[in-house]
């Protein structure tokens, strides 16, 4: 039997169906908006995983090429490893649902979202989040939802729910938020430097809009007769808890005042080892309980210190930013570099400039696109003093890179103004919280060090939250322990004008409007402080690019001349590259970008291309090359790929019998364009130049060879000498 529910958002139906497909899954939801369809399934293992102290949730979002009527590229012609959009959407689904499972639930849960149809109008990512919540809500899995999820845009000053791709092109806001009936639990989005107040309005607008989606899921569960399963958190051994508290609580309070992360980790390990040693003769489950009790004591003490005394582990006040140092130009051969250090978090960020050949080609169900700006984030294990396998970019690396990329994108110059491909790489050298926001700050400085004409500097800060009952404290610039044991991680990046990128994750069941407002206000105050510090290192972009960066000169040529510049089989353009050593990119609209570290070489290539596309003008004199001799005259190449006829009657002032008596193939000769007919055929004259030279010299009759030489010298480009016979 098929069950169905629907709601109208912005005049478009959004529907959820269940019971028709994937019936072996614990829960399956078929979500549709327009002609975009996503199937989301939820399955839990029958038994909990033993010996773990975390919730084993796996989320996979996958796009099928057939959804957009495409066949995958490559040799195997099937979908391969997840691309960046799939990875980011998997994280988008995971983050709002993970906090909504009961503590102590250790059964493996897998969410799989598959895009089955894509209409190139409605983004399937939001539908996947809604489908994950719906699949869990109608399943026997203990889920504390449902949640709703919407994308909010702002077109012409009006907020829009789930805007289409076309609307997003005009929108100054692209924000995805998920929430329960009571509060927001996750935010991910970007904007074109939107100020905090309208940003908060967008959050509240989205929170209201997603209520209808939550109600849909309740209706669907009611239709199916679903009863929510109960789950009892395994009890903690009271006697064991008392012993560990007596042993550890006083010393855990001392740990809270150790500002250095590595020293704190070392002392924590010693204390935990002592606690574990106290239960070595007891049951196997006792070791796991000791770790849980120990972490709960840490959490209680850190939160008590903040809520009751207004103090943090490193001694700062709740609104204080950690000490910051900024260095630029730290690497001698990169195009731009910066070392940004905030507390015990350090990012080395570099900027590399390239040509359009370096753009990233993206081929997914939305179609083929190209990226001229990329930001890549790397988090090596040594940054936290650990030993791990290096297996490429993790989901976290990709997510943090996308967050920082979104923050920098709005301040970059347009392609017309700055025709470079830009790649930024952030290598985290040390981490104790907010490494993604350190990346934003370092990226801004690195761009300015490279001489990229950015519109403004960008800084970022991560906000935290500690909430117990009615007591709530918002923390500015959280470090690792406050992120791990706190209730919120709210990253805000922006300029002095507004916010281009935000990301928020909540570990409790939502936060109120007042907390959101306070967090945004404190984030702005901290951001302005960080921007002031960054300004002491570099206030504006450097006036010139690095000497190691390519120089790109752009010019526009007629579209019908592109073929002439390229030449048959690419012969002409290859010759220019070999002669000058430059890189040349030609776009379909006639834009030519010439790149070279040697600016003189780039300008030489530009001159060559200029001559190729130059249109011969009647009355203009050219230094040409004889390319072919016929009985009736000679063909002279006056521009690359362009020749004209020099008739035998126009070669000399005197009558000549044979062209070969005066000209030879390969000889350079000065000629004047005397006609260009409708078909584009060009007639040339040498006789007129000789006559003009004679008249100018004022002599009655020079020797023909002398007159010819005089004519040659009437217009010789600088640095070239005509050859004569």
C-alpha positions in Angstrom: 0.0 0.0 0.0 1.3 3.5 -0.9 1.0 6.3 1.6 1.4 9.9 0.5 1.5 13.4 1.9 2.1 16.8 0.2 2.6 20.5 0.9 2.8 23.5 -1.4 5.9 25.7 -1.0 6.3 28.8 -3.2 3.5 27.5 -5.4 5.3 24.1 -6.0 4.2 20.8 -4.5 6.7 18.9 -2.3 5.5 15.3 -1.7 6.6 12.3 0.3 5.6 8.7 -0.4 6.2 5.5 1.5 5.2 1.9 1.2 5.7 1.4 -2.6 9.4 0.9 -2.9 12.4 -0.4 -0.9 10.1 -2.3 1.5 13.0 -4.4 3.0 14.5 -1.2 4.6 13.4 -0.2 8.1 12.1 3.1 6.5 12.0 4.4 3.0 10.8 7.8 1.7 10.2 8.8 -2.0 10.5 12.6 -2.0 9.6 14.7 -5.0 9.7 18.4 -6.0 9.0 19.3 -9.6 10.6 16.4 -11.6 13.4 15.9 -9.1 13.0 12.6 -7.2 15.2 11.3 -4.3 14.8 7.9 -2.6 16.1 7.8 1.0 16.3 4.6 3.0 17.1 4.0 6.7 18.3 0.7 8.1 19.6 -0.2 11.6 21.5 -3.3 12.6 19.6 -5.8 14.8 22.1 -5.7 17.6 24.2 -2.9 19.1 27.9 -2.8 18.3 29.9 -3.9 21.4 32.8 -2.0 22.9 32.1 1.5 21.4 31.3 4.8 23.0 29.9 6.6 20.0 26.9 6.4 17.7 27.8 4.5 14.5 25.8 6.5 11.9 26.7 6.3 8.2 25.2 8.6 5.6 25.7 8.2 1.8 24.2 10.5 -0.8 24.6 9.4 -4.4 23.6 10.9 -7.7 22.8 8.6 -10.6 23.8 9.8 -14.1 20.6 8.5 -15.5 18.7 10.9 -13.3 19.7 13.7 -15.7 19.5 11.5 -18.9 23.3 11.2 -19.0 25.8 8.3 -19.4 28.8 8.6 -17.2 32.2 9.5 -18.8 35.4 7.5 -18.3 36.4 4.0 -19.4 34.0 2.0 -17.2 30.9 4.0 -17.9 29.5 3.8 -14.4 29.4 6.0 -11.4 32.7 6.1 -9.5 33.9 7.4 -6.2 31.7 10.3 -4.7 32.4 13.7 -6.1 32.5 16.8 -4.0 28.8 17.6 -4.2 27.9 14.1 -3.1 30.3 14.3 -0.1 29.0 17.7 1.0 25.4 16.6 0.7 26.2 13.5 2.8 27.5 15.8 5.5 24.4 18.0 5.1 22.2 15.0 5.9 24.3 13.7 8.7 24.7 16.9 10.8 21.1 17.7 11.7 20.0 14.1 12.4 23.0 12.8 14.4 22.2 14.8 17.6 18.6 13.4 17.5 19.4 9.9 18.5 19.2 8.9 22.2 22.3 8.7 24.3 23.7 5.2 24.5 22.1 4.0 21.2 25.0 2.0 19.6 23.3 0.1 16.8 24.7 0.8 13.3 22.4 3.0 11.3 22.9 3.6 7.6 21.1 6.3 5.6 21.3 6.1 1.8 19.9 8.9 -0.4 19.8 8.2 -4.1 18.9 10.9 -6.7 16.6 9.1 -9.2 15.5 12.0 -11.3 16.9 15.5 -11.7 14.9 18.2 -13.5 17.8 20.8 -13.7 15.6 23.2 -11.7 15.3 21.9 -8.1 18.3 21.0 -6.1 17.9 17.4 -4.6 20.1 18.1 -1.5 17.3 19.6 0.6 15.0 16.8 -0.5 17.6 14.2 0.7 17.6 15.7 4.2 13.8 15.7 4.3 13.8 12.1 3.0 16.3 11.0 5.7 14.1 12.4 8.4 10.9 10.9 6.9 12.6 7.5 6.5 13.7 7.5 10.2 10.3 8.8 11.4 8.4 5.9 9.9 10.9 3.3 10.9 11.3 1.4 14.2 14.6 3.2 14.8 14.5 5.5 17.9 14.8 8.9 16.3 13.9 12.1 18.2 12.6 13.9 15.1 11.2 14.6 12.7 13.1 17.6 11.3 12.3 19.9 8.4 14.8 21.3 5.9 14.6 24.1 3.5 16.8 26.3 1.4 16.3 30.1 1.7 17.2 32.6 -1.0 16.6 36.3 -1.3 15.6 37.7 -4.7 14.9 41.4 -5.0 14.7 41.7 -1.3 12.1 38.9 -0.8 12.9 35.6 0.9 12.2 32.5 -1.2 11.8 28.9 0.0 13.6 26.3 -2.0 14.6 28.6 -4.9 15.3 27.1 -8.3 18.8 27.2 -9.8 17.7 30.2 -11.9 16.5 32.1 -8.8 19.7 31.4 -7.0 21.6 33.1 -9.8 19.8 36.3 -8.8 19.8 35.7 -5.1 22.2 37.3 -2.7 21.6 34.5 -0.2 21.9 30.7 -0.4 21.3 29.1 3.0 20.1 25.6 4.0 18.7 25.2 7.5 17.2 22.3 9.3 15.2 22.3 12.5 12.7 20.7 14.8 9.3 22.0 15.7 11.0 24.1 18.4 14.3 25.4 17.0 17.0 25.4 14.4 19.5 22.5 14.6 21.7 23.1 11.5 22.6 25.9 9.2 24.9 25.8 6.1 25.0 28.7 3.7 26.6 31.5 1.9 25.7 35.1 1.0 27.0 38.1 -0.8 28.1 39.9 2.4 24.6 40.1 3.8 24.5 42.0 7.2 23.6 40.1 10.4 20.1 41.5 10.8 18.7 40.2 7.4 20.7 37.0 8.0 18.8 36.5 11.2 15.5 37.3 9.5 16.3 34.6 6.9 16.9 32.1 9.7 13.6 32.9 11.3 11.8 32.8 7.9 13.3 29.4 7.2 12.4 28.1 10.6 8.8 29.0 10.0 8.8 27.5 6.5 10.0 24.1 7.6 7.2 23.6 10.1 4.9 22.5 7.2 7.5 19.8 6.2 7.6 18.5 9.8 3.8 18.3 9.9 3.9 16.3 6.6 6.0 13.7 8.3 3.7 13.5 11.3 0.8 13.0 8.9 2.7 10.3 7.0 3.5 8.4 10.2 -0.1 8.7 11.3 -1.4 7.3 8.0 0.9 4.3 8.4 0.0 3.7 12.0 3.6 4.1 13.1 4.3 4.1 16.8 7.5 5.6 18.0 9.8 3.0 19.6 11.1 3.6 23.1 14.8 3.3 24.0 16.2 3.1 27.5 19.7 4.4 28.0 21.8 1.7 29.7 22.2 2.6 33.3 25.5 3.6 34.8 26.8 1.5 37.7 26.2 3.9 40.6 28.9 2.4 42.8 31.5 2.6 40.0 30.5 6.2 39.3 31.0 7.1 42.9 34.4 5.6 43.0 35.6 7.3 39.8 34.2 10.7 40.9 36.0 10.5 44.2 39.2 9.6 42.5 39.0 12.0 39.5 36.8 15.1 40.2 39.3 17.2 42.2 42.1 16.6 39.7 39.8 17.2 36.7 39.1 20.6 38.2 42.8 21.2 38.1 43.0 20.1 34.4 40.5 22.8 33.5 43.1 25.4 34.3 45.9 24.0 32.1 46.0 26.3 29.1 48.4 24.3 26.9 46.6 21.6 24.9 49.4 19.1 24.8 50.2 19.4 28.5 46.5 19.0 29.3 46.3 15.9 27.1 49.3 14.3 28.8 47.9 15.0 32.3 44.4 13.8 31.3 45.9 10.5 30.0 47.7 10.0 33.3 44.5 10.6 35.3 42.4 8.4 33.0 44.9 5.6 33.1 44.7 5.7 37.0 41.0 5.4 36.8 41.1 2.5 34.3 43.7 0.7 36.5 41.2 0.8 39.4 38.8 -1.5 37.5 41.2 -3.9 35.7 39.8 -6.9 37.7 36.1 -6.0 37.0 33.9 -6.8 33.9 34.8 -5.9 30.4 32.1 -3.3 30.3 33.5 -1.5 33.2 36.4 0.0 31.2 33.9 1.6 28.7 31.8 2.9 31.6 34.9 4.5 33.2 35.7 6.4 30.0 32.1 7.6 29.8 32.0 8.7 33.5 35.4 10.4 33.1 34.3 12.4 30.0 31.0 13.3 31.8 33.0 14.7 34.7 35.1 16.7 32.3 32.0 18.1 30.7 30.4 19.0 34.0 33.5 20.8 35.3 34.1 22.8 32.1 30.5 23.8 31.9 30.3 24.7 35.7 33.4 26.9 35.3 31.8 28.8 32.4 28.2 29.1 33.8 29.0 29.8 37.4 32.4 31.7 37.2 32.4 33.0 33.6 35.8 31.5 33.1 37.2 29.2 30.4 39.9 26.5 30.5 42.6 28.8 29.1 41.6 31.7 31.4 39.8 33.9 28.8 36.5 35.6 29.4 33.5 34.3 27.4 33.9 37.0 24.7 37.7 37.1 24.4 39.5 36.1 21.3 42.7 34.1 21.6 46.1 35.8 20.8 46.7 36.2 17.1 49.8 36.6 14.9 49.8 37.1 11.2 52.7 36.7 8.8 52.7 37.2 5.0 55.2 36.3 2.3 56.6 33.4 4.4 57.3 31.2 1.4 59.8 32.6 -1.2 58.6 31.0 -4.4 54.8 30.7 -4.0 52.7 33.4 -5.6 51.2 34.4 -2.2 51.5 32.9 1.3 50.4 33.6 4.9 50.9 32.0 8.3 47.9 32.7 10.5 48.1 31.6 14.2 45.3 32.0 16.7 46.1 30.5 20.1 47.2 26.9 19.4 45.6 26.8 15.9 47.9 27.5 13.0 47.2 27.6 9.2 49.8 27.9 6.4 47.8 29.2 3.4 49.2 29.6 -0.1 47.7 31.2 -3.3 48.6 30.0 -6.8 47.6 31.8 -9.9 47.0 30.0 -13.2 45.3 30.3 -16.6 41.9 29.1 -17.8 43.6 25.8 -18.7 43.8 25.3 -14.9 40.1 25.6 -14.3 38.4 22.6 -12.6 35.9 20.8 -14.9 32.8 19.6 -13.0 30.5 17.1 -14.7 27.5 16.1 -12.6 23.7 15.8 -12.9 23.4 19.6 -13.0 25.5 19.7 -16.2 29.1 20.5 -17.0 30.6 23.6 -15.3 34.0 25.1 -14.7 35.5 26.5 -11.5 38.1 29.2 -11.6 38.4 29.4 -7.9 39.3 26.5 -5.6 40.1 26.3 -1.9 41.6 23.0 -0.6 41.9 22.3 3.1 44.3 19.7 4.5 44.3 18.4 8.1 47.4 16.2 8.6 47.5 14.1 11.8 50.6 15.8 13.1 48.5 18.9 13.6 46.9 17.2 16.7 50.0 15.2 17.7 48.6 11.9 16.3 49.8 9.1 14.0 47.3 8.1 11.2 47.3 6.9 7.7 47.2 9.6 5.0 44.4 8.5 2.6 43.5 11.7 0.8 40.9 14.3 1.6 38.4 13.2 4.2 34.7 14.3 4.3 35.7 16.8 7.0 38.5 18.2 4.8 36.2 18.7 1.9 33.5 20.3 4.1 35.9 22.7 5.8 37.4 23.7 2.4 33.9 24.4 1.0 33.0 26.5 4.0 36.2 28.6 3.6 35.8 28.8 -0.2 32.3 30.1 0.2 33.6 32.9 2.5 36.3 34.0 0.0 34.4 33.7 -3.2 32.3 37.0 -3.0 35.4 39.3 -2.6 37.3 38.0 -5.6 37.5 40.1 -8.7 35.5 39.1 -11.8 37.1 37.2 -14.7 37.0 40.3 -16.9 39.0 42.3 -14.4 41.3 39.4 -13.3 41.4 36.6 -15.8 43.2 34.1 -13.6 42.4 30.7 -12.1 43.0 30.9 -8.4 43.8 28.0 -6.1 44.2 28.4 -2.4 45.6 25.6 -0.2 45.4 25.6 3.6 47.7 23.2 5.4 46.8 23.1 9.1 50.0 22.9 11.1 48.5 22.9 14.5 44.9 22.6 15.7 43.0 23.4 18.8 39.7 24.5 17.4 38.5 26.8 14.6 41.0 25.6 11.9 38.4 26.3 9.2 38.1 29.9 10.3 41.9 30.2 10.6 41.9 29.1 6.9 39.5 31.9 6.0 41.8 34.5 7.6 45.0 33.0 6.1 43.4 32.8 2.7 42.4 36.5 2.7 46.0 37.5 3.7 47.5 35.1 1.1 45.4 36.5 -1.7 46.5 40.0 -0.8 50.1 38.9 -0.6 49.8 37.5 -4.2 48.5 40.8 -5.4 45.0 39.6 -6.2 42.7 42.7 -6.1 40.2 41.4 -3.6 37.4 43.9 -2.6 37.8 43.4 1.1 39.6 41.3 3.8 37.7 38.4 5.2 37.9 36.9 8.7 36.1 34.1 10.5 35.4 33.1 14.1 33.7 30.1 15.7 31.1 30.6 18.4 30.1 28.1 21.0 27.4 27.6 23.6 26.9 26.1 27.0 23.3 25.6 28.1 22.0 24.1 31.4 18.4 24.7 32.1 17.7 28.4 31.9 21.4 29.3 32.1 23.0 30.0 28.7 26.4 31.4 27.8 27.6 32.1 24.2 31.3 31.6 23.8 33.5 33.6 21.3 36.3 31.8 19.5 36.0 28.3 20.9 38.9 26.0 21.2 38.8 22.2 20.7 37.6 21.2 24.2 34.8 23.7 24.2 33.7 22.4 20.8 33.8 18.8 22.0 32.1 19.3 25.4 29.9 22.3 24.4 26.4 22.5 22.8 27.1 24.4 19.6 29.7 25.1 16.9 28.6 28.2 14.9 31.2 29.4 12.4 30.7 32.9 11.0 33.0 34.4 8.3 32.7 37.8 6.9 34.0 41.2 6.0 33.4 44.5 7.7 30.2 44.8 5.6 28.5 41.5 6.1 28.6 37.7 6.2 29.4 35.6 3.1 29.6 32.2 4.9 28.0 30.5 7.9 27.8 27.0 9.3 26.1 25.9 12.5 25.8 22.5 14.2 23.8 22.0 17.4 24.3 19.1 19.8 21.2 19.8 21.7 17.6 19.8 20.3 17.8 23.3 18.9 18.5 26.9 20.1 16.3 29.9 20.4 16.1 33.1 18.4 17.7 35.1 21.2 20.7 32.8 21.3 21.1 33.1 17.5 21.0 36.9 17.7 23.5 37.0 20.5 25.9 34.6 18.7 25.8 36.7 15.5 26.4 39.9 17.5 29.4 38.5 19.4 30.7 37.0 16.1 30.7 40.4 14.4 32.5 42.1 17.3 35.2 39.4 17.3 35.4 39.5 13.5 36.1 43.2 13.5 38.8 42.7 16.1 40.5 40.0 14.0 40.3 42.2 10.8 42.1 44.9 12.7 44.9 42.6 13.6 45.1 41.2 10.1 45.3 44.8 8.8 48.6 45.3 10.7 50.2 42.6 8.6 48.7 43.7 5.2 46.1 46.4 4.7 45.6 46.2 1.0 46.6 43.8 -1.8 50.2 44.2 -3.1 50.3 46.6 -6.1 52.0 43.9 -8.3 51.8 40.2 -8.7 54.6 37.9 -7.6 57.4 37.7 -10.1 56.8 34.0 -10.3 53.1 34.4 -11.2 52.1 34.3 -14.9 51.2 37.6 -16.5 48.0 37.4 -18.4 47.2 39.9 -21.2 43.7 39.7 -22.6 42.5 41.0 -25.9 39.3 40.5 -28.0 39.4 39.3 -31.6 36.6 38.9 -34.0 35.0 35.5 -33.7 35.5 34.8 -37.4 39.2 35.3 -36.9 39.6 32.6 -34.3 40.2 30.0 -37.0 43.0 32.1 -38.5 44.8 32.5 -35.1 44.6 28.7 -34.5 45.5 27.8 -38.0 45.1 24.4 -39.8 45.6 21.7 -37.2 46.7 24.3 -34.7 49.8 25.2 -36.7 49.7 28.9 -36.3 49.0 29.0 -32.5 51.6 26.3 -31.9 54.1 28.4 -33.8 53.4 31.4 -31.6 53.8 29.4 -28.5 57.1 27.9 -29.7 58.4 31.3 -30.7 57.4 33.1 -27.5 57.1 30.4 -24.8 53.7 31.7 -23.7 50.4 29.9 -22.9 47.4 31.0 -25.1 43.7 30.4 -24.3 41.0 31.3 -26.8 37.4 31.3 -25.8 34.4 31.0 -28.1 33.5 34.6 -27.8 36.9 35.7 -29.2 38.5 36.5 -25.8 42.2 35.6 -26.0 44.3 35.2 -22.8 48.1 35.2 -23.2 50.0 34.0 -20.1 53.7 34.1 -19.4 56.0 34.8 -16.5 57.9 37.0 -19.0 55.7 40.0 -19.7 57.7 41.0 -22.8 57.1 37.5 -24.3 53.3 37.9 -23.6 53.3 41.3 -25.4 55.2 39.9 -28.3 52.6 37.1 -28.7 49.9 39.7 -28.5 51.5 41.7 -31.3 51.7 38.6 -33.5 48.0 37.8 -32.9 47.2 41.4 -33.5 48.8 41.2 -36.9 47.0 38.0 -37.7 43.6 39.4 -37.0 44.3 42.8 -38.4 42.1 43.8 -41.3 44.0 45.3 -44.3 43.2 49.0 -44.8 43.2 50.7 -48.2 46.0 53.2 -48.3 48.0 51.5 -45.6 51.6 50.4 -46.3 52.9 47.0 -45.2 56.1 45.2 -45.2 55.1 42.0 -46.9 56.8 38.7 -48.0 56.6 37.4 -51.5 55.1 33.9 -51.2 54.4 33.0 -54.8 55.3 34.4 -58.2 53.0 34.0 -61.2 53.3 35.3 -64.8 50.9 38.1 -64.1 52.3 39.2 -60.8 53.2 38.1 -57.2 51.3 37.2 -54.2 52.6 39.0 -51.1 51.7 38.1 -47.6 51.1 41.4 -45.8 49.7 39.9 -42.6 50.0 36.3 -41.2 47.6 34.2 -43.3 46.6 37.2 -45.4 48.0 37.9 -48.8 47.3 40.2 -51.8 48.0 40.4 -55.4 50.9 42.6 -56.6 50.1 42.8 -60.3 53.1 43.0 -62.7 52.0 46.5 -63.7 52.2 47.6 -60.0 55.7 46.3 -59.3 57.8 49.1 -60.8 57.4 52.5 -62.4 58.9 51.1 -65.5 57.5 48.4 -67.6 58.9 44.9 -66.8 58.7 41.7 -68.9 59.2 39.1 -66.1 58.3 39.3 -62.5 61.4 37.3 -61.6 63.6 40.1 -62.9 62.5 42.2 -60.0 61.2 39.9 -57.2 62.1 36.6 -55.7 60.1 34.3 -53.5 60.8 34.8 -49.8 61.9 38.4 -50.4 60.4 41.1 -48.1 59.0 44.1 -49.9 57.1 47.3 -49.1 53.6 47.4 -50.6 50.5 49.6 -50.4 46.9 48.4 -50.3 45.1 50.1 -53.1 41.9 48.1 -53.1 39.9 45.5 -51.1 36.9 44.3 -53.1 33.6 42.8 -51.7 35.0 39.3 -51.8 37.9 40.4 -49.6 40.5 40.1 -52.4 43.3 42.5 -51.9 45.2 44.5 -54.6 48.6 45.8 -53.8 50.9 48.4 -55.4 54.7 48.9 -55.2 54.7 51.4 -58.1 52.9 54.0 -56.1 55.4 53.8 -53.3 58.3 54.2 -55.7 56.6 57.2 -57.3 56.0 58.8 -53.9 59.6 58.2 -53.0 60.7 59.8 -56.2 58.6 62.9 -55.7 59.7 63.3 -52.2 63.4 63.0 -53.2 62.8 65.7 -55.9 65.0 64.0 -58.5 64.0 63.5 -62.1 64.6 59.9 -62.5 66.5 57.7 -60.1 67.8 54.3 -61.0 65.0 51.8 -60.5 66.9 49.8 -57.9 67.6 53.0 -55.9 63.9 54.0 -56.2 62.9 50.7 -55.0 65.1 50.9 -52.0 63.8 54.4 -51.3 60.3 53.1 -51.5 61.2 50.3 -49.1 62.3 52.8 -46.5 59.1 54.8 -46.5 57.6 52.4 -43.8 59.7 49.9 -42.1 58.7 48.6 -38.7 61.1 49.3 -35.9 63.8 46.8 -35.6 63.3 45.3 -39.1 65.3 46.0 -42.4 63.8 45.3 -45.7 65.8 43.1 -48.0 66.6 44.3 -51.5 68.1 43.0 -54.6 
